[in-house]
Amino acid sequence: MERFGNLAAIVVNRKNVRNSQDVCKSPKEAPKFEWLHKYRKASKGQGGVKQTLAPLGTTHTKISQHKKTGNSLNAVSRSPVEGNKRVNSGVEHPRVESSPESQGKVKREGWDELKCEGRDDLVRQSSHTASNKATMLAMPQFGLRDNLVRCELLKNEDIYTYLENFSFFLGTYNVNGQTPKEGLRPWLGSTSTPPDMYCVGFQELDLSKEAFFFNDTPKETEWMKAVSEGLHPDAKYALVKLVRLVGIMLLFYVRNEHAKHISEMEAETVGTGIMGRMGNKGAVAIRFRFHNSDICVVNSHLAAHIEEYERRNQDYKDICSRLLFRQHDPAVAPLAIMKHDVVLWLGDLNYRLSDLDVDNVKDLIAKKDFETLHSYDQLKRQIDEKAVFVGFVEGEIGFLPTYKYDTGSDQWDTSEKCRVPAWCDRILWRGKNVRQLLYQSHMALKTSDHKPVSSLLEIGIKLVNEESYKKTFEEIVRSLDKMENECIPSLTLSRRELQFKNVKFMQHQAETLTLFNDGQVPCQFEFIQKLDQPTYCKPWLTANPAKGFIAQGGNMDIDLEVFVNRSTATELNAGRQQIEDILVLHLERGKDYFLSVTGNYLPSCFGSSIQTLCQLRDPIQEMPLETIRELTSSGDETRTVIIDKPMDIPKEIWQMVDHLYRNALKQGELFQQPGLRSEFVEIRDCLDTGMPDSLPGSNHSVAEALLLFLDALPEPVVPFSLYQQCLECCSNTSQCKKVVSLLPQCHKNVFNYIAAFLRELLKHSTHNNLDVNILATIFAALLLRSPTKQDLAEKRKTQEFFQHFLVQDLS
C-alpha cells in the first residue's frame, strides 16, 4: 500500500477526521448506530433552504450568490439576497465558495414521498485550506489507509485539541402569523456582552393558506430584517444560514471574525403534518462544524392541543429518525441529529400543564411558585418517563408561562376558550461542556399570543493545537507503516441468516448483526452489489451502516431493517416478489461473507389495486395467497379465479369514508392534523383482517389512513393514461366531466364516491374549517398523480380540475 504523497497537506487539512467517528471507537465503546430509518427520509415538505454569508456591519466586500434548489413538496429555495439588493442595509456580501463535493445528493424515502436536493455550499473562505481535506479524502486512492489515520486521530483527539468557551444565544418565538410590529432588541440584544453566535427560531411565521400550500410568504424577509436589526449593537454579525419550512424558520448568525471557522454546513427540514408531508408542523435544522466541534441546532413546532402529548412525542421521534444530514462522501450513511458533539433544540414544543384548571394555574403563577407549577408540566413528565429528549438538559424555569396572552398585551387569554397558561416555548441542549448563563422570557414583546424565550449558553469548543496535531499525525503514520501488508484482516459475524416474520405494510422490523474484528489489524467493510444488481440489497431492505471501519479488537452492530412502503408493497402483495435476499459483505483486503435474508410478507389492501380489491369480498389476509396472485395477474385471460359480481368500490375505502361520514363531518382540522402511528397500525390490521368489526382510532387517524391508502394505489384513481387529458381540460367543467366518464368503472365509482363525501364535508365548513382549496390541494395530489415528476404548474392544474367536482355534483 502506498504512502501518502503529500504529508504536509494532510497535516494541515484535518477537517474530515471526525466524519468516521462512529466507526473508530475502541472495543470498550462499541458504536451504536441510531439512524435506523433510511426509508423515513427527511422530507423537505413545504420548505426551502437558503444560505448566504451577509455581514451586518459597514465594510463593503465583493459578493457571490449561491442558491439551492429543491424538488420537495411545495419546496422553494432562494437566497436572502435578491440581485444586488440587501434586505437590511446597503452592505454587500463576502464571497462564499462552493466545492465539488458539496453538490452531491442523498436519497431517503418512507412515510413521505422521495425528495432529493442538491447539497448546500460549504460556508467558508476560499483561502481557508483546512476544509480542502474533504475533497482529498473523497478521492478513490484514499481508502483503507486513510480510514486508519482518521480512526487513530479521532481516538487521540484529546492530545491535540483544547477547549475554549464561546457564547451561543438561542431564541424561539411563535409569532402567530403576525408581521413585526416592534423592535426585537429587547429580546435579541438582552445580554450584557455580544454573543458569539445567534440561533433564532420562529414558528407560525405565516398562517395563510398560500404559505401552507405553496410556501410563499413575504414575512420571511420581514422577520429576517427585524432580527438583523435587533442583534446586539456591540458586534458585527454574518448571516450564515436561513432555513424555513412553511412557518418554521431558523436563522444562524455568527460574529464576523468567527465566520471563517464555520464549515460543513448543512440544513434539512422534516414535515410531521398529515402523511408526514405537510409542513404546518415539523422541524428545520442546521448542522455545522465550528473549529473542531460538530454542532446541530433544531427548531421544531410540535402538535398542538393539551391532550395531544402522545402526538407531540411521536413528532419528536419522527424528527429524530427522519431528519438526516448528508455527508461529503455519498456512500457514508447520513448523519443523525444525535451524532453531534452538541445538540441545541428550541421551538414551540407545545407541551402544556396537565391536571390543573386555569384558576389553579393562575393562582400558582401569582405566587410565583414555578417549582410546583413545573411539576405539572407535560414535557417534564415525559422527560422523566424517558419518552422524549433522553439525555437533554433544560435549565431551571423562573419565568411566567409564555402562552397564551391576548395579542398586544400581558393579559392572559380572555377569549371564549380561555386557554390554560403553559410553557409551550422551550430550549434544551445535549452534550458536554455546556453551561447555561441565562434562561428567560421577554415580556416586553407583545406582537404575538406567545412571548419569546432566550437562553444564553457557554459552550466549550474544541480547538486544534497545530503543533500537537502534526506530531500526533506523524506518529500514527509511522505506526501504520509497521503493520502494513503484514496481516490479513478478518471478521467474525454473529450470524449468517436473518429472518423477518410477518412483515407488514409500513411497519419496521429490524435485526442486528454484530461484526467482531478478530484480526491483527483494523478492517474496513462494505456491503457490495451482486452481479447485474443496481444496489447491494432489495429496495425493502437496508443496512445501517452499509460500510464502515472497525478498530482491531473492536466490534460494530449493523441494523438490518425491512420496511415495505408504497413503492414495494404492490409486488409483494401480488406474490411477484418475496422477502428474500442475499447480501455480500466485502472486507477490504480480505474475503467476502454471504448473508441470507428471508421472511414472509402479509398481504395488505395498502398497495393493492382498486380492481383487485373490488373482487375481494373478504379481507385480504383471509384470502388464499394463490387467489390474490391470480387476481393481480396482468391479463384477464390467464385468470382461473372468477368473481361473479365485483363490488362497486373497495370495501376498505367504504369503511374509512363511512366511518368519517358518521363521526367526523364536524371534526376540526380533518385531513390536516395527523393521527397517531400506533392507531394507523390498528386501522391497517382491521382493514386487512376484518377484526374488529369497526375501525379503531381517532377521526384524524382514520382520515390519514384514507390518504395513505390512496397514495399507495399502484394505479391512481385517475389512471396515468388520462393524466395529461386532465391537465389540458382543467378549466373546462364539461371536458373534466367527460374525462372522468372515461375512467374504468371501478375507478369512476371511487372518484365519484370520494368527491360526494368531500362535498358533504364542505356543507359543515363552519365547524370543520375546510374549504374547496384545502380539499382540492390534498386530494388532487392523490387522485391525479403524475406518472413523472410534477411541477408547480401541473399541481395547480390538477387542483383546478378536481375543484369542479367539489363545487357541484357532476356524476
Secondary structure, 3 states (H helix, E strand, C coil): CCCCCCHHHHHHCCCCHHHHHHHCCCHHHCCCCCCCCCCCCCCCCCEEEEEEEEECCCCCCCCCCCCCCECCCCCCCCCCCECCECCCCCCCCCCCCCCHHHHCCCCCCCCCCCCCECCCCCCCCCCCHHHHHHHHHCCCCCCHHHHHHHHHHHHCHHHHEEEEEEEEEEEEEECCCCCCCCCCHHHHCCCCCCCCEEEEEEECCCCCHHHHHHCCCCHHHHHHHHHHHHCCCCCCEEEEEEEEECCEEEEEEEEHHHHHHEEEEEEEEEECCHHHCCCCCEEEEEEEEECCEEEEEEEEECCCCCCCHHHHHHHHHHHHHHCEECCCCCCCCCEECCCCCEEEEEEECCCCECCCCHHHHHHHHHCCCHHHHHCCEHHHHHHHCCCCCCCCECCCCCCCCCECECCCCCCECCCCCCCCCECCEEEEEEECCEEEEEEEECCCCCCCCECCEEEEEEEEEEEECHHHHHHHHHHHHHHHHHHCCCCCCCEEECCCEEEEEEECECCCEEEEEEEEECCCCCEEEEEECCCCCCCCCCCCEEEECCEEEECCCCEEEEEEEECECHHHHHHHHCCCCCCEEEEEEEECCCCEEEEEEEEEECCCCCCCCHHHHHCCCCCHHHCCHHHHHHHCCCCHHHCCCCCCCCCCCCHHHHHHHHHHHHHCCCCCCCCCCCCCHHHHHHHHHHHHHCCCCCCCCCHHHHHHHHHHHHHHCCCCCCCHHHHHHHHHCCCCHHHHHHHHHCCCHHHHHHHHHHHHHHHHHHCCHHHHCCCHHHHHHHHHHHHCCCCCCCCHHHHHHHHHHHHHHHHCCCC
